[in-house]
């Protein structure tokens, strides 16, 4: 007796639980595949732009070349931070300029981190809830199995073991949905942390670089 045969013989609640588990599994794998591609592209983009930026003679030329390379906009929000400073800040002292420049960099980092973190909550939620959804299906299936056995005039171990074993498939299905989501959450979380550290370090380098140049008007 497989999972789909069990569901086809189940009642409305069993089918709802099975549909939820199937939906969770599909969503989980879609997010995992999307995140793997996203983070791989982000890592390549960040490394390429950083290497290009620090190997170029002037900041203006580096910005022009980085804009051509960073098509996914993983670093450009930081490189363009100086352009977002309000005009009146350029007439203020260097401390005021640095403060506003820091705020613009912080806002850019926040948006980039939000892009990197997208989908992590979904994976965490699926990993935490799918075992309990499967357990609900198991409890409901065992309840119906024991009720049917209680109404029968014959009681044997085989009559108990078969329906209970079939109901336990729901628990296995819940774990099959949860385990990939939890593993992916931890694996992707480590990659995200590394990329966030790369972006934070680059933003700090930009701050020092433009502080040393006294934040001239672009």
Backbone as CSV, one residue per row, in Angstrom:
resi,resn,N_x,N_y,N_z,CA_x,CA_y,CA_z,C_x,C_y,C_z
1,UNK,0.853,-1.180,0.000,0.000,0.000,0.000,0.894,1.236,0.000
2,UNK,0.824,2.066,-1.034,1.631,3.266,-1.080,0.821,4.477,-0.621
3,UNK,1.500,5.645,-0.642,0.892,6.873,-0.132,-0.351,7.246,-0.917
4,UNK,-0.275,7.184,-2.241,-1.390,7.616,-3.064,-2.583,6.664,-2.968
5,UNK,-2.300,5.371,-2.806,-3.393,4.418,-2.618,-4.105,4.666,-1.295
6,UNK,-3.314,4.990,-0.272,-3.901,5.292,1.031,-4.802,6.520,0.949
7,UNK,-4.331,7.547,0.243,-5.107,8.781,0.151,-6.403,8.553,-0.633
8,UNK,-6.312,7.753,-1.688,-7.501,7.515,-2.495,-8.592,6.802,-1.703
9,UNK,-8.195,6.064,-0.653,-9.161,5.355,0.169,-9.562,6.147,1.413
10,UNK,-8.909,7.290,1.631,-9.169,8.063,2.841,-10.376,8.963,2.707
11,UNK,-10.702,9.616,3.833,-11.836,10.530,3.835,-11.371,11.932,3.457
12,UNK,-12.243,12.914,3.666,-11.949,14.289,3.240,-10.750,14.861,3.986
13,UNK,-10.670,14.640,5.300,-9.560,15.185,6.070,-8.231,14.584,5.643
14,UNK,-8.209,13.299,5.394,-6.979,12.655,4.934,-6.514,13.241,3.606
15,UNK,-7.462,13.504,2.716,-7.098,14.083,1.426,-6.614,15.525,1.576
16,UNK,-7.216,16.268,2.510,-6.767,17.637,2.758,-5.337,17.639,3.301
17,UNK,-5.056,16.744,4.244,-3.707,16.647,4.794,-2.706,16.281,3.714
18,UNK,-3.068,15.319,2.884,-2.174,14.911,1.797,-1.934,16.050,0.815
19,UNK,-2.986,16.804,0.520,-2.840,17.948,-0.386,-1.923,19.005,0.220
20,UNK,-2.061,19.246,1.528,-1.190,20.211,2.193,0.270,19.776,2.134
21,UNK,0.519,18.503,2.404,1.890,18.001,2.361,2.470,18.088,0.950
22,UNK,1.663,17.750,-0.046,2.134,17.829,-1.426,2.426,19.277,-1.812
23,UNK,1.548,20.186,-1.399,1.754,21.605,-1.695,3.009,22.130,-1.004
24,UNK,3.200,21.751,0.253,4.400,22.160,0.971,5.660,21.655,0.293
25,UNK,5.614,20.413,-0.164,6.782,19.833,-0.826,7.113,20.580,-2.111
26,UNK,6.094,20.876,-2.905,6.322,21.589,-4.167,6.878,22.983,-3.899
27,UNK,6.266,23.700,-2.953,6.743,25.044,-2.626,8.177,24.997,-2.119
28,UNK,8.464,24.026,-1.262,9.804,23.908,-0.704,10.856,23.705,-1.791
29,UNK,10.588,22.797,-2.719,11.583,22.526,-3.764,11.707,23.676,-4.752
30,UNK,10.609,24.364,-5.015,10.690,25.547,-5.885,11.572,26.614,-5.241
31,UNK,11.371,26.853,-3.943,12.179,27.842,-3.237,13.641,27.412,-3.187
32,UNK,13.886,26.136,-2.932,15.263,25.642,-2.848,15.989,25.837,-4.171
33,UNK,15.373,25.424,-5.260,16.015,25.551,-6.573,16.240,27.021,-6.921
34,UNK,15.225,27.858,-6.659,15.360,29.288,-6.952,16.476,29.908,-6.118
35,UNK,16.539,29.557,-4.828,17.546,30.139,-3.954,18.953,29.690,-4.334
36,UNK,19.105,28.444,-4.743,20.419,27.972,-5.161,20.924,28.772,-6.356
37,UNK,20.055,28.999,-7.325,20.436,29.793,-8.498,20.693,31.247,-8.124
38,UNK,19.845,31.783,-7.247,19.986,33.172,-6.835,21.310,33.404,-6.118
39,UNK,21.633,32.550,-5.165,22.849,32.738,-4.382,24.099,32.473,-5.202
40,UNK,24.021,31.516,-6.119,25.178,31.280,-6.991,25.442,32.511,-7.859
41,UNK,24.378,33.088,-8.429,24.541,34.292,-9.239,25.008,35.469,-8.404
42,UNK,24.487,35.594,-7.183,24.902,36.687,-6.313,26.374,36.578,-5.956
43,UNK,26.828,35.388,-5.651,28.228,35.194,-5.289,29.142,35.543,-6.461
44,UNK,28.803,35.066,-7.650,29.617,35.379,-8.821,29.603,36.872,-9.116
45,UNK,28.414,37.485,-9.018,28.310,38.914,-9.302,29.109,39.759,-8.323
46,UNK,29.020,39.443,-7.038,29.738,40.216,-6.022,31.247,40.092,-6.209
47,UNK,31.712,38.869,-6.419,33.156,38.670,-6.594,33.672,39.361,-7.845
48,UNK,32.918,39.284,-8.939,33.357,39.910,-10.186,33.427,41.429,-10.053
49,UNK,32.412,42.015,-9.455,32.389,43.472,-9.317,33.480,43.942,-8.368
50,UNK,33.682,43.245,-7.270,34.730,43.636,-6.333,36.107,43.590,-6.992
51,UNK,36.355,42.510,-7.717,37.657,42.389,-8.389,37.838,43.493,-9.431
52,UNK,36.779,43.774,-10.181,36.846,44.810,-11.201,37.025,46.186,-10.569
53,UNK,36.320,46.451,-9.498,36.363,47.777,-8.881,37.753,48.093,-8.340
54,UNK,38.349,47.123,-7.657,39.650,47.400,-7.032,40.814,47.320,-8.010
55,UNK,40.573,46.782,-9.200,41.643,46.711,-10.191,41.600,47.857,-11.199
56,UNK,40.621,48.759,-11.061,40.483,49.892,-11.980,41.142,51.127,-11.380
57,UNK,41.729,51.954,-12.246,42.532,53.089,-11.777,41.692,54.172,-11.113
58,UNK,40.558,54.537,-11.687,39.745,55.629,-11.152,38.379,55.122,-10.719
59,UNK,37.776,55.821,-9.771,36.462,55.439,-9.280,35.395,55.587,-10.361
60,UNK,35.501,56.634,-11.172,34.512,56.864,-12.219,34.520,55.730,-13.233
61,UNK,35.715,55.327,-13.662,35.817,54.227,-14.622,35.366,52.917,-14.001
62,UNK,35.712,52.718,-12.737,35.293,51.491,-12.042,33.777,51.420,-11.954
63,UNK,33.140,52.556,-11.683,31.683,52.577,-11.586,31.038,52.258,-12.927
64,UNK,31.586,52.786,-14.009,31.041,52.526,-15.339,31.175,51.052,-15.720
65,UNK,32.334,50.479,-15.449,32.552,49.075,-15.804,31.753,48.136,-14.901
66,UNK,31.642,48.490,-13.617,30.874,47.652,-12.690,29.404,47.622,-13.076
67,UNK,28.902,48.732,-13.588,27.500,48.789,-13.979,27.205,47.830,-15.130
68,UNK,28.177,47.612,-16.002,28.004,46.670,-17.102,28.060,45.216,-16.619
69,UNK,28.855,44.978,-15.595,29.030,43.607,-15.093,27.909,43.213,-14.139
70,UNK,27.518,44.134,-13.276,26.543,43.831,-12.224,25.118,44.018,-12.755
71,UNK,24.716,43.163,-13.664,23.385,43.294,-14.268,22.272,42.968,-13.278
72,UNK,22.564,42.177,-12.258,21.549,41.815,-11.261,21.501,42.781,-10.092
73,UNK,22.321,43.820,-10.126,22.299,44.871,-9.109,22.568,44.334,-7.699
74,UNK,23.654,43.572,-7.565,24.021,43.084,-6.247,24.978,44.027,-5.527
75,UNK,25.723,44.832,-6.287,26.697,45.732,-5.678,26.436,47.189,-6.052
76,UNK,25.794,47.421,-7.191,25.575,48.784,-7.652,24.830,49.664,-6.652
77,UNK,23.858,49.151,-5.876,23.224,50.019,-4.871,24.226,50.611,-3.884
78,UNK,25.328,49.893,-3.616,26.364,50.420,-2.729,27.273,51.393,-3.471
79,UNK,27.623,51.056,-4.707,28.502,51.922,-5.481,27.834,53.254,-5.834
80,UNK,26.510,53.234,-5.956,25.783,54.450,-6.296,25.294,55.211,-5.066
81,UNK,25.747,54.808,-3.903,25.262,55.447,-2.682,25.585,56.934,-2.662
82,UNK,26.757,57.313,-3.180,27.150,58.722,-3.157,26.198,59.583,-3.978
83,UNK,25.633,59.005,-5.032,24.728,59.768,-5.883,23.393,60.047,-5.192
84,UNK,23.065,59.287,-4.140,21.785,59.449,-3.459,21.840,60.436,-2.299
85,UNK,23.019,60.978,-2.030,23.134,61.955,-0.951,22.467,63.252,-1.373
86,UNK,21.699,63.845,-0.481,20.984,65.075,-0.782,21.965,66.203,-1.097
87,UNK,21.633,67.071,-2.066,22.574,68.126,-2.479,23.036,69.020,-1.342
88,UNK,22.145,69.312,-0.385,22.533,70.230,0.685,23.609,69.637,1.584
89,UNK,23.746,68.285,1.559,24.745,67.650,2.422,26.162,67.957,1.967
90,UNK,26.335,68.256,0.682,27.682,68.512,0.172,28.233,69.846,0.675
91,UNK,27.347,70.728,1.089,27.810,72.009,1.619,28.059,71.934,3.121
92,UNK,27.682,70.828,3.729,27.890,70.662,5.166,29.312,70.194,5.437
93,UNK,29.622,70.004,6.722,30.968,69.540,7.056,31.101,68.055,6.755
94,UNK,32.324,67.563,6.868,32.592,66.178,6.488,31.864,65.192,7.387
95,UNK,31.652,65.540,8.657,30.939,64.638,9.557,29.507,64.439,9.088
96,UNK,28.858,65.518,8.661,27.483,65.403,8.167,27.440,64.608,6.874
97,UNK,28.429,64.816,6.008,28.484,64.063,4.765,28.656,62.569,5.037
98,UNK,29.575,62.282,5.947,29.838,60.879,6.281,28.604,60.217,6.902
99,UNK,27.895,60.947,7.759,26.698,60.389,8.385,25.626,60.053,7.372
100,UNK,25.399,60.946,6.426,24.376,60.661,5.423,24.816,59.555,4.482
101,UNK,26.095,59.562,4.126,26.613,58.501,3.267,26.482,57.138,3.944
102,UNK,26.737,57.097,5.256,26.605,55.843,6.007,25.159,55.365,6.014
103,UNK,24.219,56.287,6.177,22.803,55.900,6.171,22.378,55.344,4.816
104,UNK,22.868,55.951,3.742,22.530,55.453,2.408,23.106,54.056,2.197
105,UNK,24.334,53.851,2.627,24.936,52.512,2.531,24.153,51.498,3.355
106,UNK,23.741,51.884,4.551,22.982,50.978,5.416,21.651,50.598,4.787
107,UNK,20.985,51.574,4.158,19.723,51.274,3.485,19.942,50.325,2.306
108,UNK,21.023,50.559,1.572,21.329,49.661,0.454,21.613,48.247,0.923
109,UNK,22.369,48.123,2.007,22.656,46.802,2.565,21.384,46.107,3.033
110,UNK,20.490,46.861,3.649,19.232,46.276,4.128,18.427,45.690,2.981
111,UNK,18.353,46.412,1.870,17.598,45.917,0.718,18.264,44.682,0.111
112,UNK,19.589,44.691,0.041,20.298,43.538,-0.520,20.141,42.312,0.385
113,UNK,20.186,42.508,1.682,19.995,41.389,2.607,18.584,40.829,2.513
114,UNK,17.614,41.711,2.290,16.235,41.239,2.134,16.113,40.347,0.899
115,UNK,16.814,40.705,-0.179,16.812,39.855,-1.380,17.447,38.501,-1.095
116,UNK,18.548,38.513,-0.358,19.227,37.260,-0.046,18.398,36.380,0.882
117,UNK,17.683,36.994,1.809,16.926,36.240,2.808,15.579,35.747,2.290
118,UNK,15.185,36.189,1.101,13.873,35.803,0.588,13.751,34.280,0.534
119,UNK,12.634,33.770,1.032,12.351,32.343,0.991,12.794,31.582,2.219
120,UNK,13.650,32.180,3.051,14.124,31.468,4.234,12.998,31.224,5.231
121,UNK,12.117,32.200,5.377,10.977,32.024,6.290,10.069,30.896,5.796
122,UNK,9.897,30.809,4.488,9.057,29.743,3.922,9.648,28.375,4.252
123,UNK,10.953,28.221,4.041,11.600,26.939,4.329,11.530,26.604,5.818
124,UNK,11.747,27.604,6.658,11.688,27.359,8.099,10.275,26.946,8.526
125,UNK,9.270,27.608,7.968,7.886,27.288,8.321,7.513,25.879,7.874
126,UNK,7.879,25.531,6.649,7.574,24.188,6.141,8.315,23.129,6.949
127,UNK,9.586,23.390,7.242,10.361,22.421,8.014,9.821,22.206,9.412
128,UNK,9.224,23.255,9.989,8.725,23.150,11.366,7.323,22.570,11.447
129,UNK,6.501,22.799,10.423,5.086,22.425,10.529,4.727,21.127,9.812
130,UNK,5.447,20.773,8.753,5.049,19.593,7.981,5.052,18.292,8.787
131,UNK,5.993,18.059,9.742,5.881,16.829,10.539,4.585,16.754,11.337
132,UNK,4.115,17.896,11.830,2.879,17.902,12.619,1.656,17.723,11.722
133,UNK,1.731,18.243,10.500,0.648,17.991,9.547,0.568,16.504,9.233
134,UNK,1.730,15.891,9.005,1.744,14.445,8.772,1.263,13.664,9.973
135,UNK,1.627,14.124,11.172,1.175,13.445,12.392,-0.334,13.545,12.546
136,UNK,-0.899,14.686,12.165,-2.355,14.819,12.205,-3.017,13.779,11.310
137,UNK,-2.477,13.597,10.105,-3.018,12.575,9.207,-2.878,11.184,9.782
138,UNK,-1.768,10.932,10.463,-1.556,9.612,11.073,-2.566,9.355,12.192
139,UNK,-2.737,10.321,13.065,-3.678,10.162,14.184,-5.090,9.948,13.658
140,UNK,-5.456,10.730,12.659,-6.793,10.590,12.098,-6.971,9.222,11.432
141,UNK,-5.950,8.765,10.726,-6.032,7.456,10.079,-6.106,6.319,11.071
142,UNK,-5.323,6.407,12.152,-5.363,5.358,13.174,-6.723,5.354,13.881
143,UNK,-7.263,6.539,14.132,-8.577,6.617,14.771,-9.639,5.903,13.938
144,UNK,-9.624,6.172,12.635,-10.601,5.516,11.773,-10.342,4.020,11.669
145,UNK,-9.058,3.641,11.652,-8.736,2.218,11.561,-9.210,1.465,12.799
146,UNK,-8.963,2.019,13.970,-9.377,1.360,15.204,-10.891,1.368,15.354
147,UNK,-11.523,2.427,14.868,-12.987,2.462,14.918,-13.585,1.360,14.058
148,UNK,-13.020,1.174,12.858,-13.513,0.124,11.966,-13.274,-1.259,12.565
149,UNK,-12.124,-1.432,13.202,-11.811,-2.726,13.822,-12.752,-2.987,15.006
150,UNK,-13.049,-1.927,15.775,-13.937,-2.091,16.918,-15.340,-2.486,16.517
151,UNK,-15.752,-2.053,15.336,-17.083,-2.407,14.856,-17.122,-3.782,14.206
152,UNK,-15.937,-4.365,13.990,-15.883,-5.689,13.363,-15.990,-6.776,14.435
153,UNK,-16.551,-7.871,14.043,-16.713,-8.991,14.986,-15.436,-9.805,15.118
154,UNK,-14.509,-9.652,14.175,-13.265,-10.410,14.203,-12.113,-9.469,14.547
155,UNK,-11.238,-9.907,15.423,-10.086,-9.094,15.823,-8.825,-9.941,15.714
156,UNK,-7.949,-9.554,14.802,-6.669,-10.242,14.639,-5.572,-9.184,14.520
157,UNK,-4.328,-9.642,14.745,-3.194,-8.728,14.648,-3.065,-8.154,13.238
158,UNK,-3.364,-8.973,12.244,-3.250,-8.517,10.861,-4.232,-7.394,10.570
159,UNK,-5.432,-7.481,11.132,-6.444,-6.449,10.900,-6.045,-5.122,11.564
160,UNK,-5.233,-5.209,12.631,-4.757,-3.984,13.287,-3.530,-3.421,12.582
161,UNK,-2.584,-4.300,12.258,-1.293,-3.853,11.723,-1.428,-3.183,10.364
162,UNK,-2.266,-3.722,9.494,-2.356,-3.188,8.138,-2.875,-1.753,8.091
163,UNK,-4.049,-1.444,8.673,-4.524,-0.056,8.613,-3.662,0.920,9.407
164,UNK,-3.111,0.460,10.547,-2.244,1.348,11.329,-0.965,1.644,10.563
165,UNK,-0.399,0.639,9.931,0.802,0.852,9.111,0.537,1.794,7.963
166,UNK,-0.638,1.670,7.363,-0.988,2.576,6.273,-1.123,4.008,6.780
167,UNK,-1.680,4.177,7.961,-1.840,5.522,8.522,-0.487,6.149,8.849
168,UNK,0.474,5.331,9.249,1.797,5.853,9.592,2.540,6.412,8.375
169,UNK,2.062,6.064,7.182,2.677,6.636,5.979,2.592,8.155,6.007
170,UNK,1.544,8.684,6.618,1.394,10.132,6.713,2.555,10.756,7.493
171,UNK,2.979,10.107,8.567,4.114,10.615,9.336,5.375,10.619,8.496
172,UNK,5.586,9.525,7.758,6.755,9.463,6.878,6.698,10.547,5.806
173,UNK,5.494,10.800,5.291,5.344,11.849,4.280,5.672,13.219,4.865
174,UNK,5.234,13.469,6.099,5.553,14.739,6.750,7.043,14.926,6.944
175,UNK,7.733,13.860,7.340,9.184,13.938,7.501,9.891,14.114,6.156
176,UNK,9.355,13.467,5.124,9.953,13.596,3.797,9.856,15.025,3.273
177,UNK,8.839,15.743,3.699,8.707,17.155,3.321,9.610,18.021,4.201
178,UNK,9.688,17.710,5.484,10.400,18.571,6.432,11.909,18.491,6.292
179,UNK,12.447,17.285,6.096,13.902,17.115,6.112,14.596,17.931,5.024
180,UNK,14.170,17.865,3.750,14.844,18.709,2.736,14.731,20.199,3.043
181,UNK,13.584,20.623,3.584,13.406,22.042,3.884,14.359,22.493,4.985
182,UNK,14.524,21.682,6.025,15.414,22.047,7.133,16.877,22.039,6.686
183,UNK,17.257,20.995,5.942,18.643,20.918,5.450,18.949,22.107,4.536
184,UNK,18.027,22.411,3.633,18.231,23.538,2.721,18.285,24.855,3.482
185,UNK,17.438,25.005,4.492,17.435,26.240,5.293,18.802,26.470,5.935
186,UNK,19.369,25.441,6.514,20.676,25.577,7.165,21.790,25.806,6.143
187,UNK,21.760,25.061,5.050,22.798,25.189,4.025,22.748,26.568,3.372
188,UNK,21.563,26.987,2.977,21.417,28.291,2.338,21.688,29.420,3.330
189,UNK,21.310,29.218,4.588,21.564,30.239,5.595,23.049,30.526,5.761
190,UNK,23.872,29.484,5.685,25.322,29.701,5.792,25.838,30.468,4.579
191,UNK,25.345,30.136,3.382,25.766,30.871,2.193,25.321,32.333,2.265
192,UNK,24.110,32.552,2.748,23.610,33.921,2.875,24.461,34.716,3.857
193,UNK,24.826,34.098,4.963,25.663,34.789,5.951,27.003,35.184,5.350
194,UNK,27.602,34.315,4.543,28.875,34.635,3.894,28.728,35.805,2.921
195,UNK,27.638,35.793,2.138,27.420,36.871,1.188,27.136,38.193,1.900
196,UNK,26.381,38.138,2.988,26.120,39.350,3.762,27.419,39.922,4.330
197,UNK,28.301,39.041,4.781,29.597,39.504,5.293,30.423,40.146,4.175
198,UNK,30.359,39.579,2.969,31.068,40.159,1.825,30.542,41.561,1.524
199,UNK,29.230,41.708,1.508,28.636,43.012,1.204,28.925,44.031,2.306
200,UNK,28.851,43.609,3.550,29.140,44.524,4.652,30.600,44.977,4.614
201,UNK,31.502,44.046,4.324,32.907,44.406,4.222,33.167,45.364,3.074
202,UNK,32.510,45.134,1.941,32.689,46.019,0.790,32.119,47.408,1.087
203,UNK,30.977,47.462,1.753,30.396,48.752,2.123,31.315,49.512,3.072
204,UNK,31.938,48.797,3.996,32.876,49.442,4.913,34.088,49.968,4.164
205,UNK,34.573,49.213,3.188,35.704,49.671,2.371,35.335,50.917,1.575
206,UNK,34.116,50.936,1.034,33.678,52.116,0.284,33.597,53.336,1.194
207,UNK,33.111,53.127,2.408,33.009,54.242,3.348,34.391,54.824,3.639
208,UNK,35.373,53.957,3.898,36.735,54.430,4.158,37.324,55.106,2.929
209,UNK,37.055,54.521,1.766,37.606,55.080,0.528,37.095,56.493,0.294
210,UNK,35.789,56.675,0.411,35.227,57.987,0.133,35.420,58.958,1.295
211,UNK,35.664,58.459,2.493,36.048,59.343,3.570,37.433,59.940,3.310
212,UNK,38.327,59.098,2.829,39.684,59.571,2.535,39.707,60.570,1.388
213,UNK,38.731,60.435,0.488,38.669,61.397,-0.621,37.795,62.599,-0.272
214,UNK,37.395,62.707,0.999,36.599,63.841,1.506,35.262,63.981,0.824
215,UNK,34.758,62.833,0.293,33.445,62.813,-0.346,33.266,63.988,-1.313
216,UNK,34.057,64.069,-2.370,33.885,65.175,-3.316,32.563,65.086,-4.034
217,UNK,32.064,66.183,-4.515,30.793,66.194,-5.246,30.931,65.393,-6.531
218,UNK,29.971,64.479,-6.801,30.094,63.615,-7.975,29.950,64.441,-9.260
